[in-house]
Amino acid sequence: MTLSRAAAEPDVTSFESAVSRVDGRTVVLEETYFYPEGGGQPADRGTLAGVPVEDVQATDDGVVHRLAAESAVEPGDRVAGQVDVEFRTYCRRAHSASHVLYGAGRRLLDDLGYAGFGITPEKVRVDFETTTTIDDAVLVELERLVNRAVWEHRPVSWTVRTAEDALDDPDIAFNTKTEEGIEDDAVRVVTIEGWDVAACGGTHVTNTGDVGPVTLLDRSNPGEGRTRVEFAVGPVGLRRRRDEKAALLAAASALGAAPTDVPEAVDRLGDRVGSLEADIADLEVELADARLAELTDEGFERDGRTWLVGAVEGLDAGALGEQAQTLAGDRADVVALVGRDGRTFVAVGDAGEGDAAAVVASVTDAFGGGGGGSARFAQGGGIDADPADVVAFLRD
């Protein structure tokens, strides 16, 4: 079966090979340097006999190249293959960076296991199995360790070992699925000197310095006991660093603080905002109490019962409802209070033989919104009218 030589010789991006089989847009070569999709790494891009290669897959019958259009090549023809150098370089850097990240995880994370990885043009993910919570502090330290290993220019090499030998080596990291699915007698092992050892069939750089800066982007939970860490290499990572630095400098300028002092300045500002919000809340309660006291003068008689109707600012729907229930029977038989928090709302308390729910229904029928309750207490919200208009309606 034809195998790809991409992983063994990742620097080879131009080659010639004889055609073994052709079936429409699919071509199998006697030898290829295109990397077939697998293990989380996407297939190489490029051209074959001048036709763009759309996909590359490893099958039981060999490495199948799917072209973007049918070609005139026939079995026995020698054709030129050209791997997209830029994309190959990106994948090598991204794949090696994932191994560097796992090596950093070996130094920080407890009960570590490898649950997979994947490369896209924008970012790379590594799924860790670990009992350690990867919070912001751990994420920052992972990034520091990764870039330290890059800066140290550690050699990267690969060799083939027997499956039995590799599985017996506790230092070799295996993807759980890969370990369970080993059928061949040989396992390819990639080593970052003094940093990480892992079973892997992908393309890699020969020195960690070739990876370039690595920027950790985010983390998430793809399943119980797992943490997914996403990172970027190349332009995407550099843009992220630029944007974060610009945002930090803008925040520092607005706060009148040095960039390294932004967290403390934000804490102080948060304390100040909290204090001011508490003061405002107290003033709103005082204002609401004063307004409620004024409502006594606005009471009126209807059908032998005392009504108290008015608009009250500074109370949310819950607090307004409590006031309506408290005042009903104390200040009037029926208390209808109207407030506003984006949209107008109403609360009605009834201490006698009336129907608070019917009063709310009359308001929502007239102005829209919805609500409900019982004969003694009801509320309505989403009312499309100013509080003054609702008060006038209830007093009419």
C-alpha positions in Angstrom: 0.0 0.0 0.0 1.3 3.5 -0.9 2.1 5.5 2.2 2.8 9.2 2.6 6.3 10.4 3.3 5.2 13.8 4.5 5.7 13.1 8.2 9.1 11.5 7.7 10.4 14.2 5.3 8.3 17.3 6.0 10.7 19.6 4.2 10.0 18.0 0.9 7.2 20.0 -0.8 8.0 19.4 -4.6 8.3 15.9 -6.0 7.6 13.7 -8.9 5.9 10.3 -8.8 4.3 7.7 -11.0 0.5 7.4 -11.1 -0.8 4.0 -9.8 -4.6 4.5 -10.3 -7.0 7.1 -11.6 -10.7 7.2 -11.0 -12.3 10.4 -12.2 -11.0 13.1 -9.9 -9.1 10.7 -7.5 -5.5 9.8 -8.1 -3.2 7.4 -6.3 0.5 7.7 -6.7 3.3 5.2 -6.2 4.8 7.6 -3.7 3.5 10.9 -2.3 4.6 13.7 0.0 1.1 15.0 0.5 0.0 14.6 4.1 -3.4 12.8 4.3 -5.9 14.1 6.9 -5.6 12.3 10.2 -4.9 12.6 13.9 -6.4 16.1 14.1 -4.1 17.5 11.3 -5.8 18.6 8.1 -4.7 17.3 4.7 -2.1 19.2 2.8 -3.1 21.6 0.1 -1.3 22.0 -3.3 -1.4 20.8 -6.9 -1.0 17.5 -8.7 -0.2 17.6 -12.4 -1.1 21.3 -12.2 -4.6 20.6 -10.8 -5.5 21.8 -7.3 -5.7 19.1 -4.7 -9.0 19.3 -2.9 -8.5 16.6 -0.3 -6.0 13.8 0.7 -7.1 10.7 2.6 -5.4 7.5 3.7 -7.3 4.4 2.8 -6.7 0.7 2.7 -5.9 1.1 -1.0 -3.4 3.8 -0.5 -3.2 7.6 -0.2 -6.0 9.0 -2.3 -5.7 12.5 -3.7 -9.0 14.1 -4.7 -8.5 16.8 -7.3 -10.7 19.9 -7.9 -11.2 18.7 -11.5 -10.6 15.7 -13.6 -7.1 15.4 -15.0 -5.7 13.9 -18.2 -3.2 11.8 -16.3 -3.2 8.0 -16.7 -1.6 5.1 -14.8 2.1 5.0 -15.4 2.4 8.7 -16.1 4.9 10.6 -14.0 3.4 13.7 -12.5 4.6 16.7 -10.5 3.3 17.3 -7.0 3.5 20.6 -5.3 2.6 20.9 -1.7 1.4 24.3 -0.5 4.5 25.4 1.4 2.8 28.1 3.5 0.0 25.8 4.7 2.5 22.9 5.3 4.7 25.3 7.4 1.7 26.4 9.4 0.6 22.8 10.1 4.1 21.9 11.2 4.3 24.8 13.6 0.8 24.3 14.9 1.3 20.5 15.4 4.6 20.9 17.2 3.1 23.7 19.3 0.5 21.3 20.5 3.2 18.9 21.7 5.0 21.8 23.5 1.7 22.7 25.2 1.2 19.2 26.4 4.8 19.3 27.7 3.9 22.4 29.7 0.8 20.6 30.9 3.1 17.8 32.2 4.7 20.4 34.5 1.5 22.0 35.8 -1.5 19.7 35.6 -2.4 16.7 37.8 -3.5 13.3 36.6 -2.8 14.4 33.1 -4.1 12.5 30.1 -4.3 13.4 26.4 -7.8 13.5 24.8 -7.1 14.8 21.3 -6.3 17.8 19.3 -7.2 19.6 16.1 -5.8 22.2 13.7 -7.9 24.8 11.8 -6.5 27.8 9.9 -7.5 30.1 12.7 -6.5 28.2 15.8 -5.4 24.9 17.4 -7.1 23.0 20.2 -5.6 20.5 22.7 -8.0 18.5 25.0 -6.5 17.7 28.4 -7.8 15.1 30.8 -6.9 16.5 34.2 -8.2 17.0 37.7 -6.6 20.4 37.8 -8.9 23.4 37.2 -7.3 25.4 34.4 -8.2 28.9 35.6 -6.8 32.2 34.3 -3.7 31.9 36.4 -2.9 28.4 35.1 -3.7 29.5 31.5 -1.2 32.3 31.8 1.5 30.0 33.2 0.9 27.4 30.5 1.5 30.1 27.9 4.7 31.2 29.7 6.0 27.7 29.7 5.2 27.1 26.1 6.9 30.2 24.9 9.9 29.5 27.2 10.3 26.1 25.5 10.0 27.8 22.1 12.7 30.3 23.1 15.0 27.5 24.2 15.2 26.1 20.7 14.8 22.5 21.8 15.5 19.9 19.0 12.5 18.0 17.7 13.0 14.5 16.3 11.0 11.4 15.4 11.6 7.7 15.3 9.7 4.5 14.9 9.4 2.1 17.8 7.6 -1.2 18.2 4.1 -0.9 19.5 5.0 -3.1 22.5 8.0 -1.0 23.4 6.1 2.3 23.0 3.1 1.2 25.0 5.4 0.0 27.8 7.1 3.4 28.0 5.3 5.6 30.6 6.8 8.8 29.3 5.1 8.5 25.9 1.8 10.4 25.6 -0.9 8.6 23.7 -4.3 9.9 22.6 -6.7 7.4 24.3 -8.4 6.5 21.0 -5.0 6.1 19.3 -3.7 3.8 22.1 -6.9 1.7 21.9 -6.7 1.5 18.1 -3.1 0.4 17.7 -3.0 -2.5 15.3 0.4 -2.1 13.5 3.6 -3.4 15.0 5.2 0.1 14.7 4.5 3.4 16.4 6.0 6.7 15.4 7.2 8.7 18.4 7.9 12.4 18.3 10.4 13.7 20.9 11.0 17.3 22.0 14.3 17.1 23.8 13.9 17.3 27.5 10.3 18.4 27.2 7.8 15.9 25.7 7.5 12.5 24.1 4.3 11.5 22.2 3.0 9.0 19.7 2.2 11.0 16.6 2.0 10.6 12.8 1.9 14.3 11.9 4.4 16.8 10.4 6.6 18.7 12.7 9.3 21.3 12.8 12.8 20.2 13.7 13.4 22.8 16.4 10.9 24.4 18.8 12.3 27.8 17.8 10.7 27.4 14.4 7.2 27.4 16.1 7.3 31.1 16.8 5.2 32.9 19.4 2.3 30.9 20.8 -0.8 32.8 22.0 -3.3 30.9 24.2 -6.8 32.1 23.3 -9.4 30.4 25.5 -10.4 27.3 27.4 -13.7 25.4 27.6 -15.1 22.1 28.9 -15.9 19.6 26.0 -16.8 16.9 28.5 -16.6 15.7 32.1 -13.0 15.7 33.3 -11.7 17.4 30.2 -10.5 20.9 29.5 -10.0 22.2 26.0 -7.3 24.8 25.5 -7.2 26.8 22.3 -4.2 28.6 21.0 -2.9 30.3 17.8 0.5 30.5 16.1 1.5 32.9 13.4 -0.5 36.0 12.3 -3.7 35.1 14.2 -1.8 34.9 17.5 0.1 38.1 16.8 -3.1 39.9 16.0 -4.6 38.7 19.3 -1.6 39.9 21.2 -1.8 43.3 19.4 -5.5 43.7 20.2 -5.0 42.7 23.9 -2.1 45.1 24.3 -4.0 47.9 22.7 -7.0 47.3 24.9 -4.7 47.1 28.0 -3.0 50.4 27.1 -6.4 52.1 26.5 -7.7 50.9 29.8 -4.6 52.0 31.6 -4.9 55.5 30.1 -8.6 55.8 31.0 -7.8 54.7 34.6 -4.7 56.9 34.9 -2.6 53.9 35.8 0.4 52.0 34.5 -0.6 48.8 32.6 0.7 46.6 35.3 -1.5 48.5 37.8 -4.7 48.1 35.9 -6.1 45.2 38.0 -5.7 47.2 41.2 -7.1 50.4 39.6 -10.2 48.4 38.4 -10.7 47.0 41.9 -10.6 50.5 43.4 -13.0 51.7 40.7 -15.3 48.8 41.4 -15.3 49.6 45.1 -16.1 53.3 44.3 -18.9 52.3 41.9 -20.4 49.9 44.5 -20.4 52.6 47.1 -22.1 55.1 44.8 -24.6 52.5 43.8 -25.5 51.9 47.4 -25.9 55.6 48.0 -28.1 55.9 45.0 -30.2 52.9 46.1 -30.6 54.6 49.5 -31.7 57.9 47.9 -34.1 56.1 45.7 -35.7 54.4 48.7 -36.0 57.7 50.4 -37.6 59.2 47.3 -40.0 56.3 47.0 -41.0 56.6 50.7 -41.6 60.3 50.2 -43.7 59.7 47.1 -45.7 57.0 48.9 -46.3 59.4 51.8 -47.6 62.0 49.3 -50.1 59.5 47.8 -52.3 59.8 50.9 -53.4 63.2 49.6 -54.3 61.7 46.2 -56.8 59.2 47.5 -60.3 59.2 46.2 -63.7 57.4 46.8 -65.2 55.1 44.2 -68.3 53.0 44.8 -68.0 53.4 48.5 -64.4 52.3 48.7 -61.1 54.3 49.2 -58.6 54.1 46.3 -55.0 55.2 46.3 -53.4 55.4 42.9 -50.1 57.0 41.9 -46.8 56.6 40.1 -43.7 55.8 42.2 -40.2 56.1 40.9 -37.2 54.3 42.3 -38.7 50.9 43.1 -38.5 47.8 41.0 -41.6 45.6 40.3 -41.0 43.4 43.3 -40.6 46.2 45.7 -43.6 48.1 44.3 -45.7 44.9 44.7 -44.7 44.6 48.3 -45.7 48.2 48.9 -49.1 47.7 47.2 -49.9 44.8 49.5 -48.6 46.5 52.6 -50.6 49.7 52.0 -53.9 48.0 51.0 -56.1 48.0 54.1 -53.7 50.4 55.9 -53.9 53.5 53.7 -56.8 52.6 51.4 -59.1 49.7 50.4 -57.5 49.5 46.9 -53.9 50.5 46.2 -52.7 50.7 42.6 -49.0 51.7 42.1 -47.3 52.3 38.8 -43.6 52.2 38.1 -41.2 52.1 35.2 -38.0 50.1 34.5 -37.6 50.3 30.8 -41.3 49.4 30.4 -44.1 50.4 32.6 -45.5 48.0 35.3 -48.3 48.1 37.7 -49.1 46.5 41.1 -52.5 46.4 42.7 -53.4 45.4 46.3 -57.0 45.0 47.5 -58.0 44.6 51.1 -61.8 44.3 50.6 -64.3 42.7 48.3 -62.8 43.9 45.0 -60.7 42.1 42.4 -57.0 43.2 42.0 -56.5 40.9 39.0 -59.5 42.5 37.2 -57.9 46.0 37.7 -54.6 44.8 36.2 -56.5 43.2 33.3 -58.2 46.5 32.6 -54.8 48.2 32.3 -53.3 45.6 30.0 -56.4 45.5 27.9 -56.0 49.3 27.4 -52.3 49.6 27.0 -50.9 46.1 26.2 -48.6 43.9 28.2 -49.5 41.1 30.4 -50.0 40.1 34.0 -52.2 38.3 36.5 -52.7 37.4 40.1 -55.5 37.0 42.6 -58.4 39.1 43.9 -56.1 40.4 46.7 -53.0 41.1 44.7 -52.0 41.2 41.0 -49.2 42.6 38.9 -48.8 43.5 35.2 -45.8 44.5 33.1 -44.6 45.3 29.5 -47.2 48.1 29.4 -46.8 50.4 26.4 -47.7 53.7 28.1 -46.2 56.3 30.4 -46.9 55.8 34.1 -48.8 59.1 34.2 -51.2 57.8 31.5 -51.8 54.6 33.4 -52.5 56.6 36.6 -54.9 58.8 34.7 -56.7 55.8 33.4 -57.0 54.2 36.8 -58.3 57.4 38.3 -60.9 58.1 35.6 
